Amino acid sequence: MTFKAMSKSMSASDVVVNGLIGSGHDVGIDGRYEAMRSLIWAAAGPTGRVHTNRLINTLLPSWELLSTAKSQAVERRREQMREALSALRDAGDILEQGGGYWSPATSRIVTLPDRRGYLLIGGVPSALLPITPTAIAQHGPHRHLESIPNDLEGLLPVEELSSWARLPNGTLSDWHRDLLNSLERQPYSPAETEAFEFYLPDAAPKGCPQFKRWATSIGKLSGTFLARRTRIYGAREFRLVDARGGRIVSARELYDIDVRRLMYAIDAESGNSVRAHRTKGPGGEEIRLNSELPRPEQRILAAIGVLQIPPDRPYERRWTFGSEDQIALQLISSLEIELREVTGDRKR
């Protein structure tokens, strides 16, 4: 065993980063994601999984070295590590096994459209790949490749972006029609204690956010509606209901359905799509929304952009993009969101 004293030009954090992803990378959140990815890969070897508590306790010293804010409380660092686990799960690098256990996901390469590069997905640490560290560009938990290195060709499977994000096939209206045709509703007799809200974009102001499109009554309307109720402790339950003269006659619970996508489809069908605003600034293209996006679109935007949520406006989503802004614009268009360009104080 040998020991090496740290000189002024080489801090302990630099050594940790160099050991994880090689030299030439800045210390920061990217190094922390790589540290967590590497630990899960190593610790999950014998059993195929590792528990959250073991991960956090083992990684805490390295996390402190890699953190730029050195005065944070231990509990805040633990919270950051839990957030990093969720981010790596959403990126597709790790799998949540239930009961607090995690395991590395199968590694593959995801193709970005229009020759805009690739995503390196999966649990294998960067240091174990037969490529130079500089071939990988770190973007939060995501790893980008400008091109597929020769040593990786044929080694990892290649996946389309839509498949990785789990985007549905076809247009929004096609998806909506197929969904309604596939969901069988059962006769319904409401209990006296059940109080529903109904998603009614027809009755909402033009372009308003989706959270303002819910109403407590459908009056005497007939048709098929998206309904929700708030259960004990604030949990929300969604249903697809058929009504006649304002009375619910049949219903279907929506357990595994993309309710957010359904809301966008209902918006489009009503002719009252939500609005987003587009601004070009020094940091790149900014798209500002006041409604949440479906999960697949969120995954893609997180891989290519940066999200900011103003603390005083929790419903607002500000996404900033660089060269991949066309991917974001296509996603916005596919949801039939009305995109308005903002120039100074004027909107077009």
Secondary structure, 3 states (H helix, E strand, C coil): CCCCCCCCCCCHHHHHHHHHHCCCCCCCHHHHHHHHHHHHHHHCCCCCCEEHHHHHHHHHHHHHHHCCCCCCCHHHHHHHHHHHHHHHHHHCCEEEEECCEEEECCCEEEECHHHCCEEEECCCCHHHCCCCHHHEEEECCEEEECCCCHHHCCCCCEEEHHHHHCCCCCCHHHHHHHHHHHCCCEECCCCCCCCCEEECHHHCCCCCCHHHCEECCCCCCCEEEEEEEECHHHCEEEEEEEEECCEEEEEEECCCCCHHHHHHHHHHHHCCCCEEEEEEECCEEEEEECCCCCHHHHHHHHHHEEEECCCCCCCCEEEEECCCHHHHHHHHHHCCCEEEEEECCEEC
